[in-house]
Amino acid sequence: MRILFLRPEGSKVPIIPGHEVINIPLFKPVCIEYDSKKIESYESIAFTSVNAIKCFKDFDKIQNKKILSIGKSTFAELRSKGITSIFPKDYDSINLAYLALHMKIKSLLAIRSKKASEDMKNILSDKMAYDEIYDYDLILNEENVNKAIDILNCKVDVVVITSSEIAKTVAKFLKNECYKIVTIGPMTTKSLLQLRNDIQIYQSRKYDIDGIVELISEITRV
């Protein structure tokens, strides 16, 4: 079977034995300047993606802080830099916010994409000193969007949506009758259904690439 991913440039794309995996990156992560003076004022720092870690320049300023990560991939990326972090059971920003509350953190600075959702801000802003730094942006690749639209015209068997931004970009081109549509977790599912409540979605039980691979193995089993 042919499986289409639309993950940003540089992102992990799995090899799935017995299937042809195609990735067309709709977005390119680009590091941007940020205000590093904020960092020292916060008790805890949260990283919400691997790209946020890759674009962060001030690891020397966070050595003695509580560090949170959104999931296993961000945990591993931080660990490769000698930094230990704590991540929630379910890998999304809502559960990361509730983890911070459970830990009774008094002040938290999240390192995020410029296109990040408002969920953490909505949950935490009135419960602690909370702020965000945006250290990268996602630039849309129009040429690849056109390539994706062509393939979404019934030329694959499974389409995988791994973020709300990807969901918003391709929602109107999805065809329920042609292929199975897989999402990485509830936030992506919600974004997709807000635009297309007519489609059937298979949502990963584990909100990461490993969970997606497990789900694909289940739904493509003969």
FIMAR-686078 format. One record per residue (C-alpha): residue in three letters; z negated, y, x negated. Coordinates in steps of 0.02 Angstrom, whole numbers, padded with zeros to 5 digits, always signed. Last residue first. Layout:
N
ALAZYX/...
//
This chain:
222
VAL-00273-00402+00288/ARG-00395-00284+00204/THR-00331-00105+00207/ILE-00481-00036+00302/GLU-00612-00122+00196/SER-00537-00091+00023/ILE-00506+00091+00074/LEU-00691+00107+00119/GLU-00749+00040-00049/VAL-00629+00156-00142/ILE-00692+00304-00039/GLY-00873+00262-00079/ASP-00832+00256-00264/ILE-00747+00425-00248/ASP-00903+00507-00176/TYR-00995+00536-00012/LYS-01054+00359+00018/ARG-01021+00304+00197/SER-00841+00363+00181/GLN-00768+00432+00341/TYR-00618+00351+00427/ILE-00537+00483+00536/GLN-00434+00470+00696/ILE-00338+00627+00737/ASP-00333+00733+00895/ASN-00475+00851+00848/ARG-00363+00932+00719/LEU-00421+01102+00656/GLN-00608+01087+00687/LEU-00587+00901+00658/LEU-00534+00930+00477/SER-00677+01046+00433/LYS-00803+00926+00515/THR-00733+00777+00419/THR-00744+00871+00255/MET-00926+00915+00290/PRO-00962+00737+00350/GLY-00902+00645+00194/ILE-00759+00592+00080/THR-00626+00583+00215/VAL-00499+00446+00249/ILE-00344+00461+00358/LYS-00252+00299+00399/TYR-00065+00313+00407/CYS+00087+00345+00516/GLU+00025+00368+00695/ASN-00105+00499+00656/LYS+00016+00616+00570/LEU-00061+00750+00460/PHE+00040+00909+00431/LYS-00073+01029+00527/ALA-00225+00976+00427/VAL-00147+00996+00254/THR-00225+01155+00184/LYS-00384+01157+00289/ALA-00426+00978+00239/ILE-00395+01017+00055/GLU-00516+01163+00066/SER-00643+01055+00158/SER-00643+00928+00018/THR-00595+00749-00025/ILE-00456+00706+00098/VAL-00378+00535+00067/VAL-00214+00486+00150/VAL-00176+00300+00175/ASP-00012+00210+00210/VAL+00113+00330+00130/LYS+00286+00401+00169/CYS+00253+00451+00350/ASN+00293+00637+00332/LEU+00136+00662+00228/ILE+00247+00631+00076/ASP+00354+00784+00114/ILE+00203+00893+00153/ALA+00125+00839-00013/LYS+00277+00893-00112/ASN+00275+01061-00021/VAL+00091+01083-00063/ASN+00133+01036-00242/GLU+00253+01182-00257/GLU+00126+01300-00176/ASN-00010+01260-00303/LEU-00164+01344-00229/ILE-00286+01418-00354/LEU-00465+01355-00345/ASP-00593+01476-00417/TYR-00726+01456-00550/ASP-00895+01524-00604/TYR-00961+01580-00435/ILE-01147+01616-00450/GLU-01255+01592-00297/ASP-01423+01659-00239/TYR-01585+01597-00161/ALA-01763+01662-00165/MET-01838+01540-00041/LYS-01842+01495+00145/ASP-01735+01632+00224/SER-01586+01605+00110/LEU-01600+01415+00103/ILE-01507+01338+00250/ASN-01372+01469+00277/LYS-01344+01494+00091/MET-01327+01308+00063/ASP-01203+01290+00205/GLU-01092+01441+00169/SER-00951+01336+00096/ALA-00886+01362-00081/LYS-00719+01449-00110/LYS-00780+01546-00263/SER-00837+01377-00327/ARG-01020+01353-00365/ILE-01171+01372-00479/ALA-01323+01379-00365/LEU-01475+01484-00411/LEU-01640+01426-00337/SER-01811+01506-00317/LYS-01971+01435-00241/ILE-01931+01250-00254/LYS-02038+01145-00138/MET-01953+00984-00196/HIS-01916+00943-00013/LEU-01836+01115+00006/ALA-01724+01086-00145/LEU-01678+00914-00076/TYR-01634+00997+00090/ALA-01510+01109+00001/LEU-01433+00962-00092/ASN-01417+00871+00074/ILE-01316+01015+00144/SER-01215+01032-00017/ASP-01151+00853-00013/TYR-01188+00690-00101/ASP-01304+00587+00009/LYS-01458+00522-00083/PRO-01487+00692-00161/PHE-01471+00733-00347/ILE-01596+00766-00487/SER-01541+00827-00658/THR-01560+00786-00841/ILE-01465+00892-00967/GLY-01400+00826-01133/LYS-01223+00889-01109/SER-01158+00717-01060/ARG-01306+00712-00940/LEU-01236+00863-00850/GLU-01069+00776-00822/ALA-01157+00617-00767/PHE-01265+00709-00638/THR-01110+00803-00577/SER-01023+00636-00549/LYS-01176+00556-00470/GLY-01208+00690-00340/ILE-01241+00873-00297/SER-01340+00914-00453/LEU-01513+00991-00470/ILE-01592+01060-00628/LYS-01773+01116-00643/LYS-01778+01244-00782/ASN-01830+01234-00964/GLN-01658+01208-01042/ILE-01571+01329-00923/LYS-01529+01475-01037/ASP-01452+01370-01177/PHE-01334+01295-01048/ASP-01253+01465-01026/LYS-01065+01441-01024/PHE-01030+01360-00855/CYS-00845+01323-00822/LYS-00857+01135-00849/ILE-01019+01127-00748/ALA-00945+01214-00597/ASN-00793+01100-00615/VAL-00905+00947-00600/SER-00966+01012-00433/THR-01118+01084-00342/PHE-01229+01129-00490/ALA-01405+01184-00443/ILE-01521+01289-00553/SER-01710+01303-00530/GLU-01848+01427-00569/TYR-01733+01577-00560/SER-01742+01747-00646/GLU-01663+01688-00809/ILE-01497+01648-00727/LYS-01458+01816-00648/LYS-01405+01894-00814/SER-01261+01771-00824/ASP-01154+01874-00705/TYR-00991+01777-00689/GLU-00818+01774-00765/ILE-00691+01652-00695/CYS-00640+01474-00737/VAL-00481+01414-00651/PRO-00475+01252-00551/LYS-00296+01208-00498/PHE-00271+01161-00317/LEU-00152+01051-00216/PRO-00154+00914-00347/ILE-00034+00775-00292/ASN-00115+00608-00331/ILE-00027+00444-00295/VAL-00114+00275-00299/GLU-00005+00120-00277/HIS-00117-00020-00216/GLY-00160-00196-00274/PRO-00300-00139-00387/ILE-00365+00036-00345/ILE-00362+00153-00496/PRO-00468+00303-00452/VAL-00428+00488-00468/LYS-00559+00593-00556/SER-00519+00778-00553/GLY-00424+00869-00691/GLU-00305+00957-00572/PRO-00374+00963-00395/ARG-00373+00808-00284/LEU-00237+00775-00155/PHE-00248+00585-00148/LEU-00112+00479-00068/ILE-00125+00290-00055/ARG+00029+00180-00051/MET+00000+00000+00000/
//
